[in-house]
């Protein structure tokens, strides 16, 4: 393989904590995306937030000054939708999740039901999650039920720090039914990696994943042979990384103060 074959031609960009935080663009992030594209690098966005559709993300990014089409965004909602449509298209599905996710899945043809005789149980972020949903899981999930999670993020940033994410609810359901999920979608799953690579149309070795989480963003890239870049604007503080790379979940190829630094590092 030549040096040109190894050069980065596509970048997978995390959103919350990488492009913006608390709804505001991170300084230099919007300009960095423009610079990457001007360098001939394709950009696709990927988020573990299961409550938004690609159209909603595209609108949000456009309002911040990022040129973005819905096809440029792969959220956990889409990875979940596509998995259900590919593997369980006609099956009754019980959802613990945001109303927006239910609407999105139903619009794609998924049969969302409110009774515990469903053959598929999907756990996701839901601000109304309570004891009743734990009881529903206990009533619904047995050894024959397909148990899915939308994404593994235990916490997510908010205006005041962090709040519980989908991973916390999935863990609660798993503890209630004494069974781990069959699949947890979103980053770092193979399904999410396949989706972003399909959007980019590039081999993994010519792509780079940039994000603020070692265990999701960068783990997805490392598992598929993509280069990785950690930014210090979100969940993970690069200062706190173990000095010994063998002690890290993922050893990033680049450690950056922010996304704004990436174009110069790839130039």
Residue, then its C-alpha position, 0 to 999 in steps of 0.5 A: x500500500x502506498x502513502x497515498x493509499x494510507x492518507x485520510x480521505x474520510x472523517x467520522x465526526x462525533x457531535x455532542x462534545x466534539x462539534x457542540x456542547x450544551x447546544x453551542x458550537x465549540x470554538x473553531x469546530x464549524x471552521x474545522x469541518x469546512x477546512x477538512x472538506x476543502x482538503x478533499x476529506x469527506x465528512x460524516x457525523x455520528x451520534x449516540x443520541x437516539x432521540x433525534x432523526x438525521x433531518x433534525x441533526x442536519x437542521x441543527x448543524x445547518x443553523x450553526x453554519x455547517x453545510x449538512x444534509x440528512x444523509x451526512x448524519x448517522x445517529x443511534x436512532x437510524x442504526x436502531x431503525x435499520x437493524x430492526x427493519x433488517x432483522x425484525x421487520x414484522x415483529x411486535x416491538x416494545x419500546x422504552x424510549x423517547x416519543x420521538x424515537x417511537x415516531x421515527x420507528x413507526x414511520x419506518x414501518x416498525x410495529x410498536x406495541x404497548x403490551x408485554x407479548x412483544x417478541x422484541x424489546x428495545x431499551x433506550x433513553x427515556x426521561x419518564x423511565x420508572x418502575x412501571x417500565x421495569x415491570x413491563x420488561x419483566x413481563x415481556x423479556x424471556x429467553x425467546x425475546x430479542x433484547x436490544x439497546x439503542x446505544x451504550x452511553x451511560x451518561x450524556x452531557x447537559x447544561x449542568x454537567x451530565x445526566x443518565x443516558x440510554x446505557x443507564x436504562x439498558x443496565x436497569x432493564x438488564x438487571x431486572x430481567x437478569x439478562x444482557x442485551x442481545x445487541x447494543x447498537x450505536x457506537x461502537x457497534x459493528x452496525x454503526x461502523x458499517x453505516x458510517x463507512x457505507x456513507x463515506x464509501x471508503x475503506x476503513x484504513x483511509x478513515x479517521x474517527x474523532x470524538x470525546x469518548x474512548x469507549x464508544x467513538x474511538x473504540x468503534x474506529x480502532x476495532x475496524x482499523x480506522x485512525x482515531x483522534x481524541x478531543x478534550x472538549x467533552x467527556x474525556x479529559x486527555x490529561x487524565x489518560x494513563x501514561x502507558x498506552x497499554x493501560x488505555x481502552x484505546x490508544x488514540x493516534x491523535x490527542x487534540x485540544x479540540x476539533x479545530x486542531x484536526x485539519x492542521x494535523x491531517x494537512 
